[in-house]
Amino acid sequence: MGVVFITHNPHHAYLVSDHFIILKLGQAVLDRKRTEVSLDELTRQMAGGDELTELSHELQR
């Protein structure tokens, strides 16, 4: 049986999921099994991934 669990909290998702798909504008930016992704990576991707890294200098102002 499959269950779709939608959340913006990576800690909740990591506790109950065995597969993650993160969508941005309808496109999958992450599609991995729990054994293939760490909580830190999941959190980074949910927070914006590479775009967040590119904007990090803006956040430190």
PDB file of N, CA, C and O in Angstrom:
ATOM      1  N   MET A   1       0.843  -1.158   0.000  1.00  0.00           N
ATOM      2  CA  MET A   1       0.000   0.000   0.000  1.00  0.00           C
ATOM      3  C   MET A   1       0.897   1.233   0.000  1.00  0.00           C
ATOM      4  O   MET A   1       1.895   1.273   0.719  1.00  0.00           O
ATOM      5  N   GLY A   2       0.560   2.208  -0.777  1.00  0.00           N
ATOM      6  CA  GLY A   2       1.291   3.471  -0.807  1.00  0.00           C
ATOM      7  C   GLY A   2       0.477   4.574  -0.154  1.00  0.00           C
ATOM      8  O   GLY A   2      -0.752   4.588  -0.221  1.00  0.00           O
ATOM      9  N   VAL A   3       1.183   5.492   0.473  1.00  0.00           N
ATOM     10  CA  VAL A   3       0.553   6.640   1.111  1.00  0.00           C
ATOM     11  C   VAL A   3       1.317   7.881   0.677  1.00  0.00           C
ATOM     12  O   VAL A   3       2.547   7.889   0.704  1.00  0.00           O
ATOM     13  N   VAL A   4       0.614   8.919   0.281  1.00  0.00           N
ATOM     14  CA  VAL A   4       1.241  10.191  -0.056  1.00  0.00           C
ATOM     15  C   VAL A   4       1.144  11.088   1.167  1.00  0.00           C
ATOM     16  O   VAL A   4       0.051  11.386   1.650  1.00  0.00           O
ATOM     17  N   PHE A   5       2.295  11.512   1.660  1.00  0.00           N
ATOM     18  CA  PHE A   5       2.378  12.371   2.839  1.00  0.00           C
ATOM     19  C   PHE A   5       3.017  13.675   2.395  1.00  0.00           C
ATOM     20  O   PHE A   5       4.186  13.696   2.009  1.00  0.00           O
ATOM     21  N   ILE A   6       2.270  14.745   2.445  1.00  0.00           N
ATOM     22  CA  ILE A   6       2.761  16.048   2.001  1.00  0.00           C
ATOM     23  C   ILE A   6       3.079  16.885   3.228  1.00  0.00           C
ATOM     24  O   ILE A   6       2.234  17.076   4.103  1.00  0.00           O
ATOM     25  N   THR A   7       4.324  17.387   3.280  1.00  0.00           N
ATOM     26  CA  THR A   7       4.743  18.196   4.417  1.00  0.00           C
ATOM     27  C   THR A   7       5.859  19.139   3.996  1.00  0.00           C
ATOM     28  O   THR A   7       6.516  18.930   2.976  1.00  0.00           O
ATOM     29  N   HIS A   8       6.060  20.165   4.785  1.00  0.00           N
ATOM     30  CA  HIS A   8       7.198  21.063   4.604  1.00  0.00           C
ATOM     31  C   HIS A   8       8.193  20.877   5.746  1.00  0.00           C
ATOM     32  O   HIS A   8       9.110  21.682   5.906  1.00  0.00           O
ATOM     33  N   ASN A   9       8.018  19.830   6.532  1.00  0.00           N
ATOM     34  CA  ASN A   9       8.886  19.565   7.671  1.00  0.00           C
ATOM     35  C   ASN A   9       9.708  18.302   7.388  1.00  0.00           C
ATOM     36  O   ASN A   9       9.174  17.194   7.446  1.00  0.00           O
ATOM     37  N   PRO A  10      10.993  18.456   7.086  1.00  0.00           N
ATOM     38  CA  PRO A  10      11.800  17.293   6.735  1.00  0.00           C
ATOM     39  C   PRO A  10      11.954  16.306   7.888  1.00  0.00           C
ATOM     40  O   PRO A  10      12.108  15.108   7.650  1.00  0.00           O
ATOM     41  N   HIS A  11      11.915  16.777   9.119  1.00  0.00           N
ATOM     42  CA  HIS A  11      12.055  15.879  10.263  1.00  0.00           C
ATOM     43  C   HIS A  11      10.858  14.922  10.351  1.00  0.00           C
ATOM     44  O   HIS A  11      11.029  13.734  10.626  1.00  0.00           O
ATOM     45  N   HIS A  12       9.666  15.437  10.120  1.00  0.00           N
ATOM     46  CA  HIS A  12       8.476  14.577  10.121  1.00  0.00           C
ATOM     47  C   HIS A  12       8.546  13.577   8.972  1.00  0.00           C
ATOM     48  O   HIS A  12       8.287  12.388   9.155  1.00  0.00           O
ATOM     49  N   ALA A  13       8.893  14.065   7.802  1.00  0.00           N
ATOM     50  CA  ALA A  13       8.949  13.203   6.620  1.00  0.00           C
ATOM     51  C   ALA A  13       9.967  12.090   6.788  1.00  0.00           C
ATOM     52  O   ALA A  13       9.708  10.942   6.427  1.00  0.00           O
ATOM     53  N   TYR A  14      11.124  12.431   7.335  1.00  0.00           N
ATOM     54  CA  TYR A  14      12.204  11.436   7.460  1.00  0.00           C
ATOM     55  C   TYR A  14      11.837  10.309   8.420  1.00  0.00           C
ATOM     56  O   TYR A  14      12.283   9.174   8.248  1.00  0.00           O
ATOM     57  N   LEU A  15      11.035  10.616   9.420  1.00  0.00           N
ATOM     58  CA  LEU A  15      10.629   9.603  10.386  1.00  0.00           C
ATOM     59  C   LEU A  15       9.684   8.552   9.805  1.00  0.00           C
ATOM     60  O   LEU A  15       9.745   7.384  10.189  1.00  0.00           O
ATOM     61  N   VAL A  16       8.814   8.962   8.885  1.00  0.00           N
ATOM     62  CA  VAL A  16       7.747   8.057   8.441  1.00  0.00           C
ATOM     63  C   VAL A  16       7.869   7.590   6.991  1.00  0.00           C
ATOM     64  O   VAL A  16       7.072   6.762   6.550  1.00  0.00           O
ATOM     65  N   SER A  17       8.834   8.095   6.251  1.00  0.00           N
ATOM     66  CA  SER A  17       8.895   7.795   4.816  1.00  0.00           C
ATOM     67  C   SER A  17      10.006   6.827   4.472  1.00  0.00           C
ATOM     68  O   SER A  17      11.006   6.723   5.182  1.00  0.00           O
ATOM     69  N   ASP A  18       9.812   6.121   3.368  1.00  0.00           N
ATOM     70  CA  ASP A  18      10.885   5.282   2.853  1.00  0.00           C
ATOM     71  C   ASP A  18      11.295   5.707   1.444  1.00  0.00           C
ATOM     72  O   ASP A  18      12.207   5.126   0.856  1.00  0.00           O
ATOM     73  N   HIS A  19      10.617   6.726   0.906  1.00  0.00           N
ATOM     74  CA  HIS A  19      10.951   7.266  -0.413  1.00  0.00           C
ATOM     75  C   HIS A  19      10.526   8.728  -0.439  1.00  0.00           C
ATOM     76  O   HIS A  19       9.456   9.085   0.054  1.00  0.00           O
ATOM     77  N   PHE A  20      11.382   9.571  -1.024  1.00  0.00           N
ATOM     78  CA  PHE A  20      11.096  11.012  -1.074  1.00  0.00           C
ATOM     79  C   PHE A  20      11.089  11.510  -2.502  1.00  0.00           C
ATOM     80  O   PHE A  20      11.948  11.149  -3.306  1.00  0.00           O
ATOM     81  N   ILE A  21      10.115  12.339  -2.807  1.00  0.00           N
ATOM     82  CA  ILE A  21      10.084  13.065  -4.071  1.00  0.00           C
ATOM     83  C   ILE A  21       9.813  14.525  -3.722  1.00  0.00           C
ATOM     84  O   ILE A  21       8.808  14.846  -3.088  1.00  0.00           O
ATOM     85  N   ILE A  22      10.720  15.404  -4.144  1.00  0.00           N
ATOM     86  CA  ILE A  22      10.533  16.842  -3.933  1.00  0.00           C
ATOM     87  C   ILE A  22      10.276  17.469  -5.287  1.00  0.00           C
ATOM     88  O   ILE A  22      11.040  17.278  -6.234  1.00  0.00           O
ATOM     89  N   LEU A  23       9.190  18.218  -5.366  1.00  0.00           N
ATOM     90  CA  LEU A  23       8.817  18.881  -6.608  1.00  0.00           C
ATOM     91  C   LEU A  23       9.067  20.379  -6.525  1.00  0.00           C
ATOM     92  O   LEU A  23       8.865  20.997  -5.480  1.00  0.00           O
ATOM     93  N   LYS A  24       9.506  20.949  -7.629  1.00  0.00           N
ATOM     94  CA  LYS A  24       9.624  22.394  -7.753  1.00  0.00           C
ATOM     95  C   LYS A  24       9.025  22.767  -9.099  1.00  0.00           C
ATOM     96  O   LYS A  24       9.516  22.347 -10.147  1.00  0.00           O
ATOM     97  N   LEU A  25       7.964  23.557  -9.063  1.00  0.00           N
ATOM     98  CA  LEU A  25       7.257  23.963 -10.274  1.00  0.00           C
ATOM     99  C   LEU A  25       6.853  22.754 -11.114  1.00  0.00           C
ATOM    100  O   LEU A  25       6.918  22.787 -12.343  1.00  0.00           O
ATOM    101  N   GLY A  26       6.436  21.690 -10.432  1.00  0.00           N
ATOM    102  CA  GLY A  26       5.948  20.502 -11.110  1.00  0.00           C
ATOM    103  C   GLY A  26       7.021  19.538 -11.590  1.00  0.00           C
ATOM    104  O   GLY A  26       6.702  18.501 -12.171  1.00  0.00           O
ATOM    105  N   GLN A  27       8.279  19.861 -11.357  1.00  0.00           N
ATOM    106  CA  GLN A  27       9.384  18.998 -11.778  1.00  0.00           C
ATOM    107  C   GLN A  27      10.053  18.386 -10.547  1.00  0.00           C
ATOM    108  O   GLN A  27      10.249  19.061  -9.537  1.00  0.00           O
ATOM    109  N   ALA A  28      10.396  17.120 -10.640  1.00  0.00           N
ATOM    110  CA  ALA A  28      11.071  16.443  -9.530  1.00  0.00           C
ATOM    111  C   ALA A  28      12.519  16.930  -9.438  1.00  0.00           C
ATOM    112  O   ALA A  28      13.281  16.822 -10.399  1.00  0.00           O
ATOM    113  N   VAL A  29      12.888  17.465  -8.273  1.00  0.00           N
ATOM    114  CA  VAL A  29      14.270  17.886  -8.044  1.00  0.00           C
ATOM    115  C   VAL A  29      14.992  16.886  -7.140  1.00  0.00           C
ATOM    116  O   VAL A  29      16.215  16.935  -7.011  1.00  0.00           O
ATOM    117  N   LEU A  30      14.247  15.991  -6.524  1.00  0.00           N
ATOM    118  CA  LEU A  30      14.826  14.911  -5.725  1.00  0.00           C
ATOM    119  C   LEU A  30      13.869  13.739  -5.784  1.00  0.00           C
ATOM    120  O   LEU A  30      12.668  13.905  -5.570  1.00  0.00           O
ATOM    121  N   ASP A  31      14.380  12.568  -6.068  1.00  0.00           N
ATOM    122  CA  ASP A  31      13.590  11.338  -6.132  1.00  0.00           C
ATOM    123  C   ASP A  31      14.495  10.206  -5.654  1.00  0.00           C
ATOM    124  O   ASP A  31      15.200   9.583  -6.447  1.00  0.00           O
ATOM    125  N   ARG A  32      14.465   9.945  -4.325  1.00  0.00           N
ATOM    126  CA  ARG A  32      15.401   8.980  -3.736  1.00  0.00           C
ATOM    127  C   ARG A  32      14.745   8.164  -2.637  1.00  0.00           C
ATOM    128  O   ARG A  32      13.791   8.598  -1.991  1.00  0.00           O
ATOM    129  N   LYS A  33      15.285   6.968  -2.445  1.00  0.00           N
ATOM    130  CA  LYS A  33      14.893   6.137  -1.317  1.00  0.00           C
ATOM    131  C   LYS A  33      15.521   6.714  -0.059  1.00  0.00           C
ATOM    132  O   LYS A  33      16.525   7.422  -0.124  1.00  0.00           O
ATOM    133  N   ARG A  34      14.927   6.409   1.078  1.00  0.00           N
ATOM    134  CA  ARG A  34      15.441   6.914   2.359  1.00  0.00           C
ATOM    135  C   ARG A  34      16.886   6.480   2.586  1.00  0.00           C
ATOM    136  O   ARG A  34      17.672   7.231   3.164  1.00  0.00           O
ATOM    137  N   THR A  35      17.241   5.283   2.140  1.00  0.00           N
ATOM    138  CA  THR A  35      18.608   4.784   2.325  1.00  0.00           C
ATOM    139  C   THR A  35      19.625   5.530   1.458  1.00  0.00           C
ATOM    140  O   THR A  35      20.832   5.374   1.645  1.00  0.00           O
ATOM    141  N   GLU A  36      19.144   6.337   0.515  1.00  0.00           N
ATOM    142  CA  GLU A  36      20.032   7.050  -0.408  1.00  0.00           C
ATOM    143  C   GLU A  36      20.187   8.531  -0.075  1.00  0.00           C
ATOM    144  O   GLU A  36      20.955   9.233  -0.732  1.00  0.00           O
ATOM    145  N   VAL A  37      19.468   9.015   0.937  1.00  0.00           N
ATOM    146  CA  VAL A  37      19.519  10.446   1.245  1.00  0.00           C
ATOM    147  C   VAL A  37      19.551  10.644   2.759  1.00  0.00           C
ATOM    148  O   VAL A  37      18.832   9.973   3.499  1.00  0.00           O
ATOM    149  N   SER A  38      20.386  11.566   3.204  1.00  0.00           N
ATOM    150  CA  SER A  38      20.461  11.876   4.636  1.00  0.00           C
ATOM    151  C   SER A  38      19.403  12.920   4.990  1.00  0.00           C
ATOM    152  O   SER A  38      18.851  13.587   4.115  1.00  0.00           O
ATOM    153  N   LEU A  39      19.137  13.046   6.263  1.00  0.00           N
ATOM    154  CA  LEU A  39      18.214  14.083   6.720  1.00  0.00           C
ATOM    155  C   LEU A  39      18.742  15.458   6.344  1.00  0.00           C
ATOM    156  O   LEU A  39      17.964  16.330   5.956  1.00  0.00           O
ATOM    157  N   ASP A  40      20.049  15.667   6.452  1.00  0.00           N
ATOM    158  CA  ASP A  40      20.637  16.956   6.088  1.00  0.00           C
ATOM    159  C   ASP A  40      20.421  17.283   4.616  1.00  0.00           C
ATOM    160  O   ASP A  40      20.070  18.412   4.274  1.00  0.00           O
ATOM    161  N   GLU A  41      20.630  16.296   3.743  1.00  0.00           N
ATOM    162  CA  GLU A  41      20.428  16.517   2.308  1.00  0.00           C
ATOM    163  C   GLU A  41      18.950  16.757   1.996  1.00  0.00           C
ATOM    164  O   GLU A  41      18.616  17.618   1.182  1.00  0.00           O
ATOM    165  N   LEU A  42      18.080  16.005   2.638  1.00  0.00           N
ATOM    166  CA  LEU A  42      16.642  16.205   2.449  1.00  0.00           C
ATOM    167  C   LEU A  42      16.245  17.614   2.871  1.00  0.00           C
ATOM    168  O   LEU A  42      15.498  18.291   2.164  1.00  0.00           O
ATOM    169  N   THR A  43      16.741  18.054   4.020  1.00  0.00           N
ATOM    170  CA  THR A  43      16.450  19.397   4.511  1.00  0.00           C
ATOM    171  C   THR A  43      16.967  20.450   3.540  1.00  0.00           C
ATOM    172  O   THR A  43      16.264  21.415   3.239  1.00  0.00           O
ATOM    173  N   ARG A  44      18.193  20.272   3.049  1.00  0.00           N
ATOM    174  CA  ARG A  44      18.778  21.229   2.094  1.00  0.00           C
ATOM    175  C   ARG A  44      17.952  21.314   0.819  1.00  0.00           C
ATOM    176  O   ARG A  44      17.707  22.403   0.302  1.00  0.00           O
ATOM    177  N   GLN A  45      17.529  20.171   0.320  1.00  0.00           N
ATOM    178  CA  GLN A  45      16.731  20.167  -0.908  1.00  0.00           C
ATOM    179  C   GLN A  45      15.359  20.803  -0.680  1.00  0.00           C
ATOM    180  O   GLN A  45      14.860  21.532  -1.538  1.00  0.00           O
ATOM    181  N   MET A  46      14.757  20.528   0.467  1.00  0.00           N
ATOM    182  CA  MET A  46      13.449  21.119   0.760  1.00  0.00           C
ATOM    183  C   MET A  46      13.551  22.628   0.952  1.00  0.00           C
ATOM    184  O   MET A  46      12.584  23.350   0.709  1.00  0.00           O
ATOM    185  N   ALA A  47      14.719  23.110   1.387  1.00  0.00           N
ATOM    186  CA  ALA A  47      14.918  24.541   1.620  1.00  0.00           C
ATOM    187  C   ALA A  47      15.313  25.294   0.356  1.00  0.00           C
ATOM    188  O   ALA A  47      15.396  26.522   0.381  1.00  0.00           O
ATOM    189  N   GLY A  48      15.555  24.604  -0.733  1.00  0.00           N
ATOM    190  CA  GLY A  48      15.889  25.290  -1.971  1.00  0.00           C
ATOM    191  C   GLY A  48      17.075  24.721  -2.706  1.00  0.00           C
ATOM    192  O   GLY A  48      17.340  25.112  -3.843  1.00  0.00           O
ATOM    193  N   GLY A  49      17.804  23.802  -2.082  1.00  0.00           N
ATOM    194  CA  GLY A  49      18.904  23.124  -2.764  1.00  0.00           C
ATOM    195  C   GLY A  49      19.976  24.058  -3.262  1.00  0.00           C
ATOM    196  O   GLY A  49      20.450  24.923  -2.525  1.00  0.00           O
ATOM    197  N   ASP A  50      20.365  23.886  -4.526  1.00  0.00           N
ATOM    198  CA  ASP A  50      21.439  24.691  -5.105  1.00  0.00           C
ATOM    199  C   ASP A  50      21.087  26.168  -5.166  1.00  0.00           C
ATOM    200  O   ASP A  50      21.966  27.019  -5.037  1.00  0.00           O
ATOM    201  N   GLU A  51      19.815  26.480  -5.361  1.00  0.00           N
ATOM    202  CA  GLU A  51      19.413  27.888  -5.392  1.00  0.00           C
ATOM    203  C   GLU A  51      19.665  28.560  -4.047  1.00  0.00           C
ATOM    204  O   GLU A  51      20.071  29.721  -4.001  1.00  0.00           O
ATOM    205  N   LEU A  52      19.428  27.844  -2.958  1.00  0.00           N
ATOM    206  CA  LEU A  52      19.697  28.383  -1.630  1.00  0.00           C
ATOM    207  C   LEU A  52      21.191  28.629  -1.457  1.00  0.00           C
ATOM    208  O   LEU A  52      21.591  29.649  -0.895  1.00  0.00           O
ATOM    209  N   THR A  53      22.014  27.705  -1.936  1.00  0.00           N
ATOM    210  CA  THR A  53      23.459  27.866  -1.861  1.00  0.00           C
ATOM    211  C   THR A  53      23.903  29.099  -2.638  1.00  0.00           C
ATOM    212  O   THR A  53      24.738  29.868  -2.163  1.00  0.00           O
ATOM    213  N   GLU A  54      23.350  29.287  -3.823  1.00  0.00           N
ATOM    214  CA  GLU A  54      23.697  30.446  -4.649  1.00  0.00           C
ATOM    215  C   GLU A  54      23.290  31.760  -3.987  1.00  0.00           C
ATOM    216  O   GLU A  54      23.945  32.782  -4.197  1.00  0.00           O
ATOM    217  N   LEU A  55      22.233  31.751  -3.199  1.00  0.00           N
ATOM    218  CA  LEU A  55      21.755  32.971  -2.555  1.00  0.00           C
ATOM    219  C   LEU A  55      22.278  33.154  -1.142  1.00  0.00           C
ATOM    220  O   LEU A  55      21.915  34.124  -0.476  1.00  0.00           O
ATOM    221  N   SER A  56      23.122  32.249  -0.669  1.00  0.00           N
ATOM    222  CA  SER A  56      23.570  32.313   0.723  1.00  0.00           C
ATOM    223  C   SER A  56      24.267  33.621   1.063  1.00  0.00           C
ATOM    224  O   SER A  56      24.176  34.094   2.196  1.00  0.00           O
ATOM    225  N   HIS A  57      24.963  34.213   0.092  1.00  0.00           N
ATOM    226  CA  HIS A  57      25.613  35.496   0.360  1.00  0.00           C
ATOM    227  C   HIS A  57      24.582  36.600   0.621  1.00  0.00           C
ATOM    228  O   HIS A  57      24.859  37.545   1.360  1.00  0.00           O
ATOM    229  N   GLU A  58      23.410  36.482   0.025  1.00  0.00           N
ATOM    230  CA  GLU A  58      22.339  37.464   0.241  1.00  0.00           C
ATOM    231  C   GLU A  58      21.755  37.320   1.653  1.00  0.00           C
ATOM    232  O   GLU A  58      21.348  38.309   2.263  1.00  0.00           O
ATOM    233  N   LEU A  59      21.716  36.104   2.160  1.00  0.00           N
ATOM    234  CA  LEU A  59      21.113  35.856   3.467  1.00  0.00           C
ATOM    235  C   LEU A  59      21.995  36.326   4.619  1.00  0.00           C
ATOM    236  O   LEU A  59      21.521  36.464   5.746  1.00  0.00           O
ATOM    237  N   GLN A  60      23.278  36.574   4.342  1.00  0.00           N
ATOM    238  CA  GLN A  60      24.197  36.970   5.406  1.00  0.00           C
ATOM    239  C   GLN A  60      24.285  38.478   5.572  1.00  0.00           C
ATOM    240  O   GLN A  60      25.058  38.961   6.399  1.00  0.00           O
ATOM    241  N   ARG A  61      23.529  39.208   4.826  1.00  0.00           N
ATOM    242  CA  ARG A  61      23.542  40.680   4.947  1.00  0.00           C
ATOM    243  C   ARG A  61      22.798  41.142   6.140  1.00  0.00           C
ATOM    244  O   ARG A  61      22.712  42.344   6.388  1.00  0.00           O
TER     245      ARG A  61
END
